[in-house]
Amino acid sequence: MRKLDPWPIFFRREWSRNWPFLVGFAVTGTIITKMSLSFTEEEAKNSRFAQRHKK
C-alpha cells in the first residue's frame, strides 16, 4: 500500500498563500543590497547613522 506524501500538497497550499511576502522580501533585500554596495568609504564615514553606531 502506497503512503500519501503530504509535502507537495503542503508546499502548493503555502506557496499560494505566501508568495507575495516571499517576492516582496526578495525585492527589498535586492534593493538594500544594491544600495549598500554602492556606498563609498567617504559616504560611509560621513553618515550620521554610522557615526552613531560606531563601536
All heavy atoms as atom14 arrays in JSON, in Angstrom:
{
  "sequence": "MRKLDPWPIFFRREWSRNWPFLVGFAVTGTIITKMSLSFTEEEAKNSRFAQRHKK",
  "atom14_mask": [
    [1, 1, 1, 1, 1, 1, 1, 1, 0, 0, 0, 0, 0, 0],
    [1, 1, 1, 1, 1, 1, 1, 1, 1, 1, 1, 0, 0, 0],
    [1, 1, 1, 1, 1, 1, 1, 1, 1, 0, 0, 0, 0, 0],
    [1, 1, 1, 1, 1, 1, 1, 1, 0, 0, 0, 0, 0, 0],
    [1, 1, 1, 1, 1, 1, 1, 1, 0, 0, 0, 0, 0, 0],
    [1, 1, 1, 1, 1, 1, 1, 0, 0, 0, 0, 0, 0, 0],
    [1, 1, 1, 1, 1, 1, 1, 1, 1, 1, 1, 1, 1, 1],
    [1, 1, 1, 1, 1, 1, 1, 0, 0, 0, 0, 0, 0, 0],
    [1, 1, 1, 1, 1, 1, 1, 1, 0, 0, 0, 0, 0, 0],
    [1, 1, 1, 1, 1, 1, 1, 1, 1, 1, 1, 0, 0, 0],
    [1, 1, 1, 1, 1, 1, 1, 1, 1, 1, 1, 0, 0, 0],
    [1, 1, 1, 1, 1, 1, 1, 1, 1, 1, 1, 0, 0, 0],
    [1, 1, 1, 1, 1, 1, 1, 1, 1, 1, 1, 0, 0, 0],
    [1, 1, 1, 1, 1, 1, 1, 1, 1, 0, 0, 0, 0, 0],
    [1, 1, 1, 1, 1, 1, 1, 1, 1, 1, 1, 1, 1, 1],
    [1, 1, 1, 1, 1, 1, 0, 0, 0, 0, 0, 0, 0, 0],
    [1, 1, 1, 1, 1, 1, 1, 1, 1, 1, 1, 0, 0, 0],
    [1, 1, 1, 1, 1, 1, 1, 1, 0, 0, 0, 0, 0, 0],
    [1, 1, 1, 1, 1, 1, 1, 1, 1, 1, 1, 1, 1, 1],
    [1, 1, 1, 1, 1, 1, 1, 0, 0, 0, 0, 0, 0, 0],
    [1, 1, 1, 1, 1, 1, 1, 1, 1, 1, 1, 0, 0, 0],
    [1, 1, 1, 1, 1, 1, 1, 1, 0, 0, 0, 0, 0, 0],
    [1, 1, 1, 1, 1, 1, 1, 0, 0, 0, 0, 0, 0, 0],
    [1, 1, 1, 1, 0, 0, 0, 0, 0, 0, 0, 0, 0, 0],
    [1, 1, 1, 1, 1, 1, 1, 1, 1, 1, 1, 0, 0, 0],
    [1, 1, 1, 1, 1, 0, 0, 0, 0, 0, 0, 0, 0, 0],
    [1, 1, 1, 1, 1, 1, 1, 0, 0, 0, 0, 0, 0, 0],
    [1, 1, 1, 1, 1, 1, 1, 0, 0, 0, 0, 0, 0, 0],
    [1, 1, 1, 1, 0, 0, 0, 0, 0, 0, 0, 0, 0, 0],
    [1, 1, 1, 1, 1, 1, 1, 0, 0, 0, 0, 0, 0, 0],
    [1, 1, 1, 1, 1, 1, 1, 1, 0, 0, 0, 0, 0, 0],
    [1, 1, 1, 1, 1, 1, 1, 1, 0, 0, 0, 0, 0, 0],
    [1, 1, 1, 1, 1, 1, 1, 0, 0, 0, 0, 0, 0, 0],
    [1, 1, 1, 1, 1, 1, 1, 1, 1, 0, 0, 0, 0, 0],
    [1, 1, 1, 1, 1, 1, 1, 1, 0, 0, 0, 0, 0, 0],
    [1, 1, 1, 1, 1, 1, 0, 0, 0, 0, 0, 0, 0, 0],
    [1, 1, 1, 1, 1, 1, 1, 1, 0, 0, 0, 0, 0, 0],
    [1, 1, 1, 1, 1, 1, 0, 0, 0, 0, 0, 0, 0, 0],
    [1, 1, 1, 1, 1, 1, 1, 1, 1, 1, 1, 0, 0, 0],
    [1, 1, 1, 1, 1, 1, 1, 0, 0, 0, 0, 0, 0, 0],
    [1, 1, 1, 1, 1, 1, 1, 1, 1, 0, 0, 0, 0, 0],
    [1, 1, 1, 1, 1, 1, 1, 1, 1, 0, 0, 0, 0, 0],
    [1, 1, 1, 1, 1, 1, 1, 1, 1, 0, 0, 0, 0, 0],
    [1, 1, 1, 1, 1, 0, 0, 0, 0, 0, 0, 0, 0, 0],
    [1, 1, 1, 1, 1, 1, 1, 1, 1, 0, 0, 0, 0, 0],
    [1, 1, 1, 1, 1, 1, 1, 1, 0, 0, 0, 0, 0, 0],
    [1, 1, 1, 1, 1, 1, 0, 0, 0, 0, 0, 0, 0, 0],
    [1, 1, 1, 1, 1, 1, 1, 1, 1, 1, 1, 0, 0, 0],
    [1, 1, 1, 1, 1, 1, 1, 1, 1, 1, 1, 0, 0, 0],
    [1, 1, 1, 1, 1, 0, 0, 0, 0, 0, 0, 0, 0, 0],
    [1, 1, 1, 1, 1, 1, 1, 1, 1, 0, 0, 0, 0, 0],
    [1, 1, 1, 1, 1, 1, 1, 1, 1, 1, 1, 0, 0, 0],
    [1, 1, 1, 1, 1, 1, 1, 1, 1, 1, 0, 0, 0, 0],
    [1, 1, 1, 1, 1, 1, 1, 1, 1, 0, 0, 0, 0, 0],
    [1, 1, 1, 1, 1, 1, 1, 1, 1, 0, 0, 0, 0, 0]
  ],
  "atom14_positions": [
    [[0.85, -1.19, 0.0], [0.0, 0.0, 0.0], [0.9, 1.25, 0.0], [1.83, 1.36, 0.8], [-0.89, -0.03, 1.23], [-1.84, 1.11, 1.3], [-2.93, 0.83, 2.71], [-4.14, 2.01, 2.37], [0.0, 0.0, 0.0], [0.0, 0.0, 0.0], [0.0, 0.0, 0.0], [0.0, 0.0, 0.0], [0.0, 0.0, 0.0], [0.0, 0.0, 0.0]],
    [[0.6, 2.17, -0.87], [1.4, 3.39, -1.02], [0.92, 4.46, -0.03], [-0.29, 4.68, 0.13], [1.25, 3.89, -2.45], [2.18, 4.98, -2.78], [2.18, 5.26, -4.28], [2.87, 6.5, -4.47], [2.44, 7.49, -5.22], [1.34, 7.36, -5.91], [3.13, 8.59, -5.32], [0.0, 0.0, 0.0], [0.0, 0.0, 0.0], [0.0, 0.0, 0.0]],
    [[1.88, 5.11, 0.62], [1.54, 6.18, 1.56], [1.36, 7.5, 0.82], [2.01, 7.74, -0.19], [2.66, 6.37, 2.58], [2.75, 5.3, 3.61], [3.95, 5.63, 4.48], [3.81, 5.13, 5.86], [4.97, 5.47, 6.68], [0.0, 0.0, 0.0], [0.0, 0.0, 0.0], [0.0, 0.0, 0.0], [0.0, 0.0, 0.0], [0.0, 0.0, 0.0]],
    [[0.54, 8.35, 1.37], [0.35, 9.69, 0.81], [1.5, 10.58, 1.27], [1.81, 10.65, 2.46], [-0.97, 10.28, 1.28], [-1.24, 11.73, 0.87], [-1.42, 11.81, -0.64], [-2.45, 12.26, 1.57], [0.0, 0.0, 0.0], [0.0, 0.0, 0.0], [0.0, 0.0, 0.0], [0.0, 0.0, 0.0], [0.0, 0.0, 0.0], [0.0, 0.0, 0.0]],
    [[2.15, 11.25, 0.33], [3.22, 12.18, 0.66], [2.61, 13.58, 0.8], [2.15, 14.18, -0.18], [4.27, 12.17, -0.45], [5.47, 13.03, -0.1], [5.61, 13.42, 1.09], [6.27, 13.31, -1.0], [0.0, 0.0, 0.0], [0.0, 0.0, 0.0], [0.0, 0.0, 0.0], [0.0, 0.0, 0.0], [0.0, 0.0, 0.0], [0.0, 0.0, 0.0]],
    [[2.56, 14.14, 2.01], [1.87, 15.43, 2.22], [2.67, 16.65, 1.77], [2.11, 17.73, 1.65], [1.65, 15.46, 3.73], [2.76, 14.66, 4.28], [3.03, 13.58, 3.27], [0.0, 0.0, 0.0], [0.0, 0.0, 0.0], [0.0, 0.0, 0.0], [0.0, 0.0, 0.0], [0.0, 0.0, 0.0], [0.0, 0.0, 0.0], [0.0, 0.0, 0.0]],
    [[3.99, 16.51, 1.52], [4.8, 17.68, 1.22], [4.38, 18.44, -0.04], [4.3, 19.68, 0.0], [6.28, 17.31, 1.16], [6.81, 17.02, 2.53], [7.15, 15.82, 3.03], [7.01, 17.96, 3.59], [7.57, 15.94, 4.33], [7.49, 17.25, 4.7], [6.83, 19.33, 3.71], [7.79, 17.86, 5.91], [7.13, 19.93, 4.91], [7.61, 19.2, 5.98]],
    [[4.12, 17.78, -1.17], [3.7, 18.56, -2.35], [2.41, 19.34, -2.11], [2.28, 20.49, -2.55], [3.5, 17.5, -3.42], [4.35, 16.35, -3.0], [4.33, 16.37, -1.5], [0.0, 0.0, 0.0], [0.0, 0.0, 0.0], [0.0, 0.0, 0.0], [0.0, 0.0, 0.0], [0.0, 0.0, 0.0], [0.0, 0.0, 0.0], [0.0, 0.0, 0.0]],
    [[1.49, 18.73, -1.38], [0.22, 19.42, -1.08], [0.49, 20.62, -0.18], [-0.03, 21.72, -0.4], [-0.77, 18.44, -0.42], [-1.1, 17.31, -1.39], [-2.03, 19.16, 0.02], [-1.79, 16.13, -0.74], [0.0, 0.0, 0.0], [0.0, 0.0, 0.0], [0.0, 0.0, 0.0], [0.0, 0.0, 0.0], [0.0, 0.0, 0.0], [0.0, 0.0, 0.0]],
    [[1.32, 20.41, 0.84], [1.66, 21.48, 1.78], [2.33, 22.65, 1.07], [1.94, 23.81, 1.25], [2.58, 20.93, 2.87], [3.17, 21.97, 3.76], [2.41, 22.56, 4.75], [4.49, 22.36, 3.61], [2.95, 23.53, 5.58], [5.04, 23.33, 4.43], [4.26, 23.91, 5.41], [0.0, 0.0, 0.0], [0.0, 0.0, 0.0], [0.0, 0.0, 0.0]],
    [[3.34, 22.35, 0.23], [4.06, 23.43, -0.45], [3.17, 24.16, -1.44], [3.26, 25.38, -1.58], [5.31, 22.91, -1.15], [6.43, 22.63, -0.19], [6.98, 21.37, -0.1], [6.93, 23.63, 0.62], [8.01, 21.11, 0.79], [7.96, 23.39, 1.51], [8.5, 22.12, 1.6], [0.0, 0.0, 0.0], [0.0, 0.0, 0.0], [0.0, 0.0, 0.0]],
    [[2.31, 23.48, -2.14], [1.4, 24.13, -3.09], [0.47, 25.09, -2.35], [0.27, 26.24, -2.76], [0.6, 23.08, -3.85], [-0.14, 23.65, -5.03], [-0.87, 22.58, -5.84], [-0.02, 21.42, -6.12], [-0.34, 20.17, -5.77], [-1.45, 19.91, -5.12], [0.47, 19.17, -6.06], [0.0, 0.0, 0.0], [0.0, 0.0, 0.0], [0.0, 0.0, 0.0]],
    [[-0.08, 24.63, -1.22], [-1.01, 25.47, -0.45], [-0.28, 26.67, 0.14], [-0.77, 27.8, 0.09], [-1.65, 24.63, 0.65], [-2.67, 25.43, 1.44], [-3.33, 24.59, 2.51], [-2.32, 24.13, 3.45], [-2.28, 22.9, 3.96], [-3.16, 22.0, 3.6], [-1.34, 22.57, 4.82], [0.0, 0.0, 0.0], [0.0, 0.0, 0.0], [0.0, 0.0, 0.0]],
    [[0.9, 26.44, 0.72], [1.63, 27.53, 1.34], [2.19, 28.51, 0.32], [2.25, 29.71, 0.59], [2.76, 26.97, 2.21], [2.27, 26.26, 3.45], [1.39, 27.12, 4.32], [1.78, 28.25, 4.64], [0.29, 26.67, 4.69], [0.0, 0.0, 0.0], [0.0, 0.0, 0.0], [0.0, 0.0, 0.0], [0.0, 0.0, 0.0], [0.0, 0.0, 0.0]],
    [[2.6, 28.05, -0.85], [3.1, 28.96, -1.88], [1.99, 29.92, -2.31], [2.22, 31.12, -2.44], [3.64, 28.2, -3.08], [4.0, 29.12, -4.21], [3.32, 29.29, -5.36], [5.1, 30.03, -4.27], [3.93, 30.24, -6.14], [5.03, 30.71, -5.49], [6.14, 30.33, -3.39], [5.95, 31.67, -5.86], [7.06, 31.29, -3.77], [6.97, 31.94, -4.98]],
    [[0.79, 29.39, -2.49], [-0.31, 30.26, -2.94], [-0.67, 31.28, -1.87], [-1.19, 32.35, -2.18], [-1.53, 29.43, -3.33], [-2.07, 28.78, -2.2], [0.0, 0.0, 0.0], [0.0, 0.0, 0.0], [0.0, 0.0, 0.0], [0.0, 0.0, 0.0], [0.0, 0.0, 0.0], [0.0, 0.0, 0.0], [0.0, 0.0, 0.0], [0.0, 0.0, 0.0]],
    [[-0.37, 30.97, -0.63], [-0.68, 31.88, 0.47], [0.44, 32.88, 0.73], [0.18, 34.02, 1.12], [-0.94, 31.06, 1.73], [-1.54, 31.85, 2.85], [-1.76, 31.0, 4.06], [-2.47, 29.77, 3.73], [-2.68, 28.78, 4.59], [-2.23, 28.88, 5.82], [-3.33, 27.7, 4.22], [0.0, 0.0, 0.0], [0.0, 0.0, 0.0], [0.0, 0.0, 0.0]],
    [[1.7, 32.46, 0.53], [2.84, 33.27, 0.97], [3.68, 33.89, -0.14], [4.66, 34.56, 0.15], [3.77, 32.41, 1.84], [3.15, 32.08, 3.17], [2.48, 32.92, 3.76], [3.35, 30.87, 3.63], [0.0, 0.0, 0.0], [0.0, 0.0, 0.0], [0.0, 0.0, 0.0], [0.0, 0.0, 0.0], [0.0, 0.0, 0.0], [0.0, 0.0, 0.0]],
    [[3.31, 33.69, -1.41], [4.18, 34.21, -2.46], [4.33, 35.73, -2.42], [5.42, 36.24, -2.69], [3.74, 33.73, -3.85], [2.51, 34.37, -4.38], [1.24, 33.93, -4.3], [2.44, 35.61, -5.09], [0.39, 34.78, -4.9], [1.09, 35.84, -5.4], [3.39, 36.54, -5.49], [0.67, 36.96, -6.09], [2.97, 37.68, -6.18], [1.62, 37.86, -6.47]],
    [[3.3, 36.53, -2.06], [3.55, 37.98, -2.03], [4.62, 38.37, -1.01], [5.46, 39.23, -1.27], [2.19, 38.58, -1.64], [1.2, 37.54, -2.02], [1.88, 36.24, -1.8], [0.0, 0.0, 0.0], [0.0, 0.0, 0.0], [0.0, 0.0, 0.0], [0.0, 0.0, 0.0], [0.0, 0.0, 0.0], [0.0, 0.0, 0.0], [0.0, 0.0, 0.0]],
    [[4.6, 37.73, 0.15], [5.62, 38.02, 1.17], [7.0, 37.63, 0.67], [7.97, 38.38, 0.82], [5.3, 37.26, 2.46], [6.42, 37.27, 3.43], [6.72, 38.4, 4.18], [7.22, 36.15, 3.59], [7.77, 38.4, 5.06], [8.28, 36.14, 4.48], [8.55, 37.28, 5.21], [0.0, 0.0, 0.0], [0.0, 0.0, 0.0], [0.0, 0.0, 0.0]],
    [[7.12, 36.44, 0.1], [8.43, 35.97, -0.34], [9.0, 36.83, -1.47], [10.19, 37.16, -1.48], [8.33, 34.51, -0.78], [7.98, 33.53, 0.34], [7.69, 32.16, -0.24], [9.08, 33.47, 1.36], [0.0, 0.0, 0.0], [0.0, 0.0, 0.0], [0.0, 0.0, 0.0], [0.0, 0.0, 0.0], [0.0, 0.0, 0.0], [0.0, 0.0, 0.0]],
    [[8.16, 37.22, -2.41], [8.62, 38.07, -3.51], [8.99, 39.46, -2.99], [10.02, 40.02, -3.37], [7.54, 38.15, -4.62], [7.88, 39.2, -5.65], [7.38, 36.78, -5.28], [0.0, 0.0, 0.0], [0.0, 0.0, 0.0], [0.0, 0.0, 0.0], [0.0, 0.0, 0.0], [0.0, 0.0, 0.0], [0.0, 0.0, 0.0], [0.0, 0.0, 0.0]],
    [[8.18, 40.0, -2.1], [8.5, 41.31, -1.51], [9.78, 41.28, -0.71], [10.58, 42.22, -0.76], [0.0, 0.0, 0.0], [0.0, 0.0, 0.0], [0.0, 0.0, 0.0], [0.0, 0.0, 0.0], [0.0, 0.0, 0.0], [0.0, 0.0, 0.0], [0.0, 0.0, 0.0], [0.0, 0.0, 0.0], [0.0, 0.0, 0.0], [0.0, 0.0, 0.0]],
    [[10.0, 40.21, 0.02], [11.23, 40.06, 0.78], [12.44, 40.0, -0.14], [13.47, 40.64, 0.13], [11.14, 38.77, 1.62], [12.21, 38.63, 2.63], [12.19, 39.35, 3.81], [13.26, 37.75, 2.41], [13.18, 39.21, 4.75], [14.26, 37.6, 3.35], [14.22, 38.33, 4.52], [0.0, 0.0, 0.0], [0.0, 0.0, 0.0], [0.0, 0.0, 0.0]],
    [[12.32, 39.29, -1.25], [13.42, 39.19, -2.21], [13.71, 40.54, -2.87], [14.88, 40.94, -3.01], [13.1, 38.14, -3.27], [0.0, 0.0, 0.0], [0.0, 0.0, 0.0], [0.0, 0.0, 0.0], [0.0, 0.0, 0.0], [0.0, 0.0, 0.0], [0.0, 0.0, 0.0], [0.0, 0.0, 0.0], [0.0, 0.0, 0.0], [0.0, 0.0, 0.0]],
    [[12.67, 41.25, -3.25], [12.85, 42.56, -3.89], [13.48, 43.55, -2.92], [14.42, 44.27, -3.26], [11.5, 43.09, -4.43], [11.59, 44.54, -4.85], [11.04, 42.22, -5.59], [0.0, 0.0, 0.0], [0.0, 0.0, 0.0], [0.0, 0.0, 0.0], [0.0, 0.0, 0.0], [0.0, 0.0, 0.0], [0.0, 0.0, 0.0], [0.0, 0.0, 0.0]],
    [[12.97, 43.59, -1.69], [13.52, 44.5, -0.68], [14.98, 44.18, -0.38], [15.81, 45.08, -0.28], [12.68, 44.43, 0.61], [11.32, 44.69, 0.29], [13.17, 45.41, 1.64], [0.0, 0.0, 0.0], [0.0, 0.0, 0.0], [0.0, 0.0, 0.0], [0.0, 0.0, 0.0], [0.0, 0.0, 0.0], [0.0, 0.0, 0.0], [0.0, 0.0, 0.0]],
    [[15.3, 42.91, -0.25], [16.68, 42.51, 0.01], [17.6, 42.9, -1.12], [18.73, 43.34, -0.89], [0.0, 0.0, 0.0], [0.0, 0.0, 0.0], [0.0, 0.0, 0.0], [0.0, 0.0, 0.0], [0.0, 0.0, 0.0], [0.0, 0.0, 0.0], [0.0, 0.0, 0.0], [0.0, 0.0, 0.0], [0.0, 0.0, 0.0], [0.0, 0.0, 0.0]],
    [[17.13, 42.76, -2.35], [17.93, 43.14, -3.51], [18.19, 44.64, -3.52], [19.32, 45.08, -3.75], [17.22, 42.71, -4.81], [16.99, 41.31, -4.76], [18.04, 43.07, -6.02], [0.0, 0.0, 0.0], [0.0, 0.0, 0.0], [0.0, 0.0, 0.0], [0.0, 0.0, 0.0], [0.0, 0.0, 0.0], [0.0, 0.0, 0.0], [0.0, 0.0, 0.0]],
    [[17.17, 45.42, -3.26], [17.32, 46.89, -3.25], [18.29, 47.33, -2.16], [19.18, 48.15, -2.4], [15.94, 47.57, -3.09], [15.11, 47.35, -4.35], [16.09, 49.05, -2.79], [13.66, 47.77, -4.21], [0.0, 0.0, 0.0], [0.0, 0.0, 0.0], [0.0, 0.0, 0.0], [0.0, 0.0, 0.0], [0.0, 0.0, 0.0], [0.0, 0.0, 0.0]],
    [[18.13, 46.78, -0.95], [19.02, 47.16, 0.15], [20.45, 46.76, -0.15], [21.4, 47.52, 0.11], [18.52, 46.54, 1.47], [17.23, 47.22, 1.9], [19.56, 46.63, 2.56], [16.54, 46.56, 3.07], [0.0, 0.0, 0.0], [0.0, 0.0, 0.0], [0.0, 0.0, 0.0], [0.0, 0.0, 0.0], [0.0, 0.0, 0.0], [0.0, 0.0, 0.0]],
    [[20.65, 45.58, -0.72], [22.0, 45.13, -1.05], [22.64, 46.03, -2.09], [23.8, 46.44, -1.95], [21.96, 43.67, -1.55], [21.38, 42.85, -0.54], [23.33, 43.17, -1.89], [0.0, 0.0, 0.0], [0.0, 0.0, 0.0], [0.0, 0.0, 0.0], [0.0, 0.0, 0.0], [0.0, 0.0, 0.0], [0.0, 0.0, 0.0], [0.0, 0.0, 0.0]],
    [[21.89, 46.36, -3.14], [22.45, 47.22, -4.19], [22.79, 48.61, -3.65], [23.81, 49.19, -3.99], [21.48, 47.34, -5.35], [21.47, 46.12, -6.22], [20.61, 46.34, -7.45], [20.63, 45.12, -8.3], [21.27, 45.32, -9.57], [0.0, 0.0, 0.0], [0.0, 0.0, 0.0], [0.0, 0.0, 0.0], [0.0, 0.0, 0.0], [0.0, 0.0, 0.0]],
    [[21.92, 49.15, -2.78], [22.18, 50.48, -2.22], [23.39, 50.45, -1.3], [24.23, 51.36, -1.35], [20.95, 50.98, -1.46], [19.82, 51.41, -2.35], [18.39, 51.95, -1.42], [19.05, 53.37, -0.59], [0.0, 0.0, 0.0], [0.0, 0.0, 0.0], [0.0, 0.0, 0.0], [0.0, 0.0, 0.0], [0.0, 0.0, 0.0], [0.0, 0.0, 0.0]],
    [[23.5, 49.44, -0.46], [24.61, 49.42, 0.48], [25.94, 49.12, -0.22], [26.99, 49.57, 0.24], [24.36, 48.41, 1.6], [24.19, 47.13, 1.09], [0.0, 0.0, 0.0], [0.0, 0.0, 0.0], [0.0, 0.0, 0.0], [0.0, 0.0, 0.0], [0.0, 0.0, 0.0], [0.0, 0.0, 0.0], [0.0, 0.0, 0.0], [0.0, 0.0, 0.0]],
    [[25.92, 48.39, -1.31], [27.16, 48.14, -2.05], [27.61, 49.36, -2.85], [28.77, 49.45, -3.23], [27.0, 46.95, -2.97], [26.91, 45.59, -2.29], [26.64, 44.5, -3.32], [28.18, 45.3, -1.53], [0.0, 0.0, 0.0], [0.0, 0.0, 0.0], [0.0, 0.0, 0.0], [0.0, 0.0, 0.0], [0.0, 0.0, 0.0], [0.0, 0.0, 0.0]],
    [[26.67, 50.29, -3.12], [27.04, 51.47, -3.9], [27.64, 52.58, -3.04], [28.14, 53.56, -3.58], [25.82, 52.0, -4.66], [24.89, 52.56, -3.75], [0.0, 0.0, 0.0], [0.0, 0.0, 0.0], [0.0, 0.0, 0.0], [0.0, 0.0, 0.0], [0.0, 0.0, 0.0], [0.0, 0.0, 0.0], [0.0, 0.0, 0.0], [0.0, 0.0, 0.0]],
    [[27.61, 52.46, -1.71], [28.19, 53.49, -0.85], [29.71, 53.46, -0.96], [30.32, 52.4, -0.97], [27.82, 53.26, 0.62], [26.41, 53.66, 0.96], [25.67, 52.91, 1.83], [25.85, 54.79, 0.42], [24.38, 53.25, 2.16], [24.56, 55.17, 0.72], [23.83, 54.39, 1.6], [0.0, 0.0, 0.0], [0.0, 0.0, 0.0], [0.0, 0.0, 0.0]],
    [[30.28, 54.64, -1.01], [31.74, 54.73, -0.99], [32.2, 54.8, 0.46], [31.4, 55.03, 1.37], [32.21, 55.98, -1.75], [31.72, 57.14, -1.07], [31.75, 55.97, -3.19], [0.0, 0.0, 0.0], [0.0, 0.0, 0.0], [0.0, 0.0, 0.0], [0.0, 0.0, 0.0], [0.0, 0.0, 0.0], [0.0, 0.0, 0.0], [0.0, 0.0, 0.0]],
    [[33.49, 54.66, 0.67], [34.04, 54.72, 2.03], [33.84, 56.11, 2.63], [33.57, 56.25, 3.82], [35.52, 54.37, 1.97], [36.13, 54.1, 3.32], [35.57, 52.86, 3.98], [35.25, 51.89, 3.27], [35.43, 52.86, 5.22], [0.0, 0.0, 0.0], [0.0, 0.0, 0.0], [0.0, 0.0, 0.0], [0.0, 0.0, 0.0], [0.0, 0.0, 0.0]],
    [[33.96, 57.12, 1.79], [33.78, 58.51, 2.26], [32.34, 58.75, 2.71], [32.11, 59.37, 3.75], [34.15, 59.48, 1.14], [34.22, 60.92, 1.57], [35.34, 61.17, 2.59], [36.37, 60.5, 2.52], [35.14, 62.07, 3.44], [0.0, 0.0, 0.0], [0.0, 0.0, 0.0], [0.0, 0.0, 0.0], [0.0, 0.0, 0.0], [0.0, 0.0, 0.0]],
    [[31.38, 58.28, 1.93], [29.97, 58.43, 2.32], [29.67, 57.69, 3.62], [28.91, 58.16, 4.45], [29.05, 57.91, 1.22], [29.01, 58.78, -0.01], [28.22, 58.14, -1.12], [28.17, 56.89, -1.19], [27.64, 58.88, -1.93], [0.0, 0.0, 0.0], [0.0, 0.0, 0.0], [0.0, 0.0, 0.0], [0.0, 0.0, 0.0], [0.0, 0.0, 0.0]],
    [[30.26, 56.52, 3.78], [30.04, 55.74, 4.99], [30.62, 56.45, 6.22], [30.03, 56.43, 7.29], [30.64, 54.35, 4.85], [0.0, 0.0, 0.0], [0.0, 0.0, 0.0], [0.0, 0.0, 0.0], [0.0, 0.0, 0.0], [0.0, 0.0, 0.0], [0.0, 0.0, 0.0], [0.0, 0.0, 0.0], [0.0, 0.0, 0.0], [0.0, 0.0, 0.0]],
    [[31.79, 57.09, 6.06], [32.41, 57.81, 7.19], [31.58, 59.02, 7.58], [31.49, 59.35, 8.75], [33.82, 58.26, 6.8], [34.87, 57.24, 7.13], [36.24, 57.87, 7.12], [36.76, 57.94, 5.7], [38.13, 58.4, 5.61], [0.0, 0.0, 0.0], [0.0, 0.0, 0.0], [0.0, 0.0, 0.0], [0.0, 0.0, 0.0], [0.0, 0.0, 0.0]],
    [[30.99, 59.69, 6.59], [30.24, 60.92, 6.87], [28.78, 60.66, 7.26], [28.07, 61.59, 7.59], [30.27, 61.84, 5.64], [31.66, 62.34, 5.36], [32.49, 62.39, 6.26], [31.91, 62.69, 4.12], [0.0, 0.0, 0.0], [0.0, 0.0, 0.0], [0.0, 0.0, 0.0], [0.0, 0.0, 0.0], [0.0, 0.0, 0.0], [0.0, 0.0, 0.0]],
    [[28.37, 59.43, 7.26], [26.99, 59.09, 7.57], [26.69, 59.3, 9.05], [27.44, 58.86, 9.93], [26.73, 57.62, 7.2], [25.55, 57.18, 7.77], [0.0, 0.0, 0.0], [0.0, 0.0, 0.0], [0.0, 0.0, 0.0], [0.0, 0.0, 0.0], [0.0, 0.0, 0.0], [0.0, 0.0, 0.0], [0.0, 0.0, 0.0], [0.0, 0.0, 0.0]],
    [[25.57, 59.96, 9.36], [25.18, 60.15, 10.76], [24.87, 58.82, 11.41], [25.15, 58.6, 12.58], [23.96, 61.06, 10.85], [24.24, 62.51, 10.52], [23.08, 63.39, 10.84], [21.84, 62.78, 10.35], [20.65, 63.31, 10.47], [20.5, 64.46, 11.06], [19.58, 62.7, 10.0], [0.0, 0.0, 0.0], [0.0, 0.0, 0.0], [0.0, 0.0, 0.0]],
    [[24.26, 57.9, 10.65], [23.93, 56.58, 11.17], [25.2, 55.84, 11.58], [25.28, 55.26, 12.67], [23.16, 55.78, 10.13], [22.8, 54.4, 10.58], [21.67, 54.19, 11.35], [23.58, 53.31, 10.23], [21.33, 52.93, 11.78], [23.25, 52.04, 10.65], [22.11, 51.85, 11.43], [0.0, 0.0, 0.0], [0.0, 0.0, 0.0], [0.0, 0.0, 0.0]],
    [[26.22, 55.87, 10.73], [27.47, 55.17, 11.02], [28.18, 55.82, 12.21], [28.78, 55.12, 13.03], [28.38, 55.18, 9.8], [0.0, 0.0, 0.0], [0.0, 0.0, 0.0], [0.0, 0.0, 0.0], [0.0, 0.0, 0.0], [0.0, 0.0, 0.0], [0.0, 0.0, 0.0], [0.0, 0.0, 0.0], [0.0, 0.0, 0.0], [0.0, 0.0, 0.0]],
    [[28.12, 57.14, 12.31], [28.75, 57.84, 13.43], [28.1, 57.42, 14.74], [28.78, 57.2, 15.74], [28.6, 59.36, 13.26], [29.22, 59.9, 12.01], [30.66, 60.25, 12.21], [31.05, 60.61, 13.31], [31.44, 60.12, 11.17], [0.0, 0.0, 0.0], [0.0, 0.0, 0.0], [0.0, 0.0, 0.0], [0.0, 0.0, 0.0], [0.0, 0.0, 0.0]],
    [[26.77, 57.32, 14.74], [26.03, 56.97, 15.95], [26.28, 55.54, 16.39], [26.25, 55.24, 17.57], [24.53, 57.17, 15.71], [23.92, 58.19, 16.64], [22.44, 58.29, 16.43], [22.2, 59.21, 15.31], [21.2, 59.11, 14.46], [20.33, 58.16, 14.57], [21.07, 59.96, 13.49], [0.0, 0.0, 0.0], [0.0, 0.0, 0.0], [0.0, 0.0, 0.0]],
    [[26.49, 54.64, 15.42], [26.61, 53.23, 15.74], [28.05, 52.72, 15.72], [28.29, 51.53, 15.69], [25.75, 52.4, 14.76], [24.29, 52.64, 14.98], [23.64, 53.68, 14.41], [23.39, 51.97, 15.74], [22.37, 53.65, 14.78], [22.19, 52.62, 15.58], [0.0, 0.0, 0.0], [0.0, 0.0, 0.0], [0.0, 0.0, 0.0], [0.0, 0.0, 0.0]],
    [[28.98, 53.65, 15.73], [30.39, 53.27, 15.77], [30.71, 52.68, 17.13], [30.28, 53.18, 18.15], [31.24, 54.51, 15.53], [32.48, 54.27, 14.76], [33.14, 55.6, 14.47], [34.15, 55.42, 13.37], [34.8, 56.68, 13.07], [0.0, 0.0, 0.0], [0.0, 0.0, 0.0], [0.0, 0.0, 0.0], [0.0, 0.0, 0.0], [0.0, 0.0, 0.0]],
    [[31.49, 51.62, 17.14], [31.84, 50.99, 18.43], [33.06, 51.61, 19.04], [33.9, 52.14, 18.43], [32.09, 49.5, 18.22], [30.82, 48.77, 17.93], [31.08, 47.29, 17.84], [29.76, 46.58, 17.6], [29.9, 45.16, 17.55], [0.0, 0.0, 0.0], [0.0, 0.0, 0.0], [0.0, 0.0, 0.0], [0.0, 0.0, 0.0], [0.0, 0.0, 0.0]]
  ]
}
